[in-house]
Amino acid sequence: MNDVTLAQPAPSAQAGLKASGAFFVETVTWVHHWTSSLFSFRTTRDPALRFSSGQFVMVGLQKEDGKPLVRAYSIASPAWHEELEFYSIKVADGPLTSRLQNIKVGDQVLIGRKPTGTLVLDGLKPGKRLYMLGTGTGLAPWLSLARDPDVYERFETVVVTHTVREVQDLNYAELFDELPKDEILGELIDGKLKYYPTVTREEFRTKGRITDLIASRQLFTDLGLPSFNPEEDRIMLCGGPSVLVDLKQQLLDLGYVEGSIAQPGDFVLEKAFVET
């Protein structure tokens, strides 16, 4: 989910964007800068945009020549929410994020009309526990799914892991602490949701790469849960390409079968985010 193609930074604010057949034009309603490299923002949502929690859309701005400059972003808000939320990295010389990181409330952005993606409940067979394993901004689809009532109706236990390099990158931790107290969702979530943050480059109560914490079984010891079992545990993966490769291999070695909407399986991962 990195934006690494070299380009010169450009002004952020855009007004009077023109809608097209491929995009809605939405207005920014909230921006929050977590760190020098991470931020989140929300936009209005056209009533015609329908999506499933866990899916992604194309998001971006118009270039000076009027053409869209977009990349794929997981929608961090649940399907029922009236606004759209996104969680993004900042890349100083990235063609899009160099501009997008400077947006302000009232600015306009392009939102793709066709949500898609593999991180949806329909890609999984029924199970007892759902694990959502994410690194960096790969947390975004879990922010959507963790607030979706259907998740808690289908699974007895829901585990969200978030692995980052530094403690300051554990964004949204307070959200997971507050969800069980939510007026609307609290009754469904309470006792089912487990949040497991890990840090790789600083001291923290759970330090290490998620693959290592799975291999050593520390993840399961800390959560008081049994080790992965294809008969009971369903898993979703989103994050950096290298960790996804390792996580997928771990699951295949345990006898897990990758699923899709066409043929539900034991785990799913998002392959759409490539470096451009």
N, C-alpha and C positions, 0 to 999 in steps of 0.2 A: 504494500500500500504506500510505497514511496514515490515521490515526485522528484526526479533527479536530473531531467534534461536541462542543460544550461540555457538560461535566457536572462535578459535584463529585466529587473523589477519594473513594474509599471504602476501608475496610480490605481487606488483601490475602488473609489466610489464610482458606481455606475447608476445612472438614472435614465428612465425612459427606454429601457430595453424593449426590444420587439419580440413578442411571442412567435413561435414557429410551430410547424407540425410536430417537431420532435421535443419541444420544451415548453414548460410553463415558465412564466416570469413571476417570481415570488419576492416578497419584501423581507429583509432581515429584521427580526424583532428582538434579538438578544445575542450578545457576543460575550464570551468569557475566555480570557487568556490565562491558562493554567500555569504555564511556564514560558520560557523563551522559545520553546520548540513545539508546544502543544496548545491548541485552542478548540473551543466548541462554539457553535452558533445555531440559532433557530431561525426559521422562516415561516411565513404564512403557508398555508396548504390549500391548494385548489380542491374543492369538493370532488372533482372528477378523478383525482389521484387515489387509486386504491392499491394497497400493497399488503403483503403478509409480513408479520414481524420477522426480522432476520434478513430481509431482502436488501438490495442496494439499487441506487439510481445514479445516473450521470448528473453531476453538479458542476457549475462553472460560471464563467463570465464571457462577455463578448470581447473579441479583440478589436483593435482599431479599424480593421477592414470589415467589421460586422460579423465575422465568422465566430462560431462558438469555440471556446477553449474550455474543455471539460475533462473530468476524470471520474472514475467510479468511487462512490462513497456509500458505505453501509448506512442505512437509516437508523439512528440511535434512539428515536422515539418509537413507542409502540404503535401498532396499526390503528388503535382507536383514538389516538391523540389528535387534537385539532391543528397542531403545528408540526413542523418537521425539524428534527435536530440532527446535527452532524458533529463528528469528533475528528479533528484533523491535525496532522503534523504541519510544521512550518519549515519551508525550505527557502533560504534566502534567494537562491538563483533558480528555483523551480519555476517553470513556465506558468503554472496556475497558482500554487500556494504562495509564491512571492507577492501576488496581488490579493489573493483571497484572505490572507492573514490580516489585511488592513481594512477589511469591510467594517462598516459601522451600522448601527440601527438606522433603518430608513433606506439603506442601499438595496439594490435589486440584484438577484442572482438567477441563473438558469437552472431549472430542475427538470430532469428527463421525465417524459410521460410514461415510460415503460419500465417499471420496477422488475427486477429479476434476481436470481441467485439461488444457491443450493442450500443455504442455512435456514431451512424451514422445517417445521415439524412433520410435514407430509413426506419428507425424505427419510424418516426414521420408522422402524418397526416399533410396536408397543414395547414398553420396558418399565422397569421399576424406578431407576434413577437416571437423571439427565445431567451429563457433565458438559459444560461449555468452557473450553480451554482457549484462552486468548492471550496474545502478547501485544504490547503497545496499543496502537489505535484499533487493533483487532478486537478490542473490548466492545466496540460500537454495536455490533449486532446483538451482543448479550444485553446491552442496555435496553434494547427493544424487547427482546424475548423475555427478560426477567420481569418485565412489567405487563406481560400478556397473560390474562387469566387462563387461556387454553393450556399453557405450559403446566400450570399447577393442577389442572384437571386431569392431565395425562400422566403426570409423574408424582411419585411419593416424595422424592428428594430431588432438589435442583441445586447443582453446584456450579458456581461461576469462579473460574480462576483467572487472575490477571498478572502476568509476568512482565516486569519492566526493569530497566537498568538501574534507576535511582529512585529513592523513596518519593521524591517530589513528583514523579511521573505516575504515581498511584492515584490518578484522577477518578472522581466519582465514588470514592470509598464511602463517603457520607451517604450517598444515595442508597447503597446496599444496607447500611446501618438503619436507615429510615424506612425502607420499604415495608418491613413487617408491621410498622406503626401506621401505615397509610390508611386513611379513612375508607377508601374504596377497596383497595387490594389487600389490606392487612390481614383480614380473616382468612383469605385464600393462601397467603404467603407464609404467615407465621408458622415457624417450626419446620418448614420445607426448604427454605432458601439458605444456602451456605456460601459465603463469600471467602475466597482464599487468595489473598494477594501474596506475590513473591517478588523479591528483588535480587538481581544478579551481581551488582557491582558495589553495593554498600551493605553494611550490617543491618539486619532486619530480623524480625522474629521468625520469618520463613525466608531463608536465603537460598537461592539456587534456581537453575533453569527448570522449567516444569517437567521436561523429559527426565531429568535426573531425579526429581522428587517422586515421579511415578516409578522409575526403575528401583529406587531405594525403598519404595512403599511409604515414605514419610508423609506423602499427601494423604494416604488413607489412614495412617496412624493419627495424624493431626485432626482429621475430620471424624474419626471414629466410624469409618465405613470400610466394608470389605474391598479387596483389590478388584480391578476391572474383571468383569465376567460378561462375555458376550450374550449370555442368556438373560441378563437383567439390566445391564448398563448400556445406555445410548450416549453417544459422544458427538459433539460438534467442535470443529477446529477453525480458528481464524487468527492470522498473524503473519509474521515474517516467513518468507519462502523456505528458509533453511530449517526452521523449527517445525514447520508443517511437514516437511519431508521426514524428519525424524519421528514426529508424533505418529504420522500415518504408518510408518514401518513398525513402530511399537505395537500399534493396534493390529496390524496384519499378522504379526508374530503371535499375537494372542488369539488369533482365529476370527477376528472381526472382519465383516464384509462391508465395503463401502456402499452407501445407498444413494438414491436419487429420487426425484418425484415420480419418475416412471417406474422405478423398482426400489422401494424402501429397503434400507439396510440397517446395520448396527451403528454406523457413523457417517457423517458428512463433513466436507470441508469446502471452503470457498477458494476457487482457483482463479477468480476473475481479476484479482489485484496484481498487476504486473508493473515493473518499473519502466516508466516512459519519460 
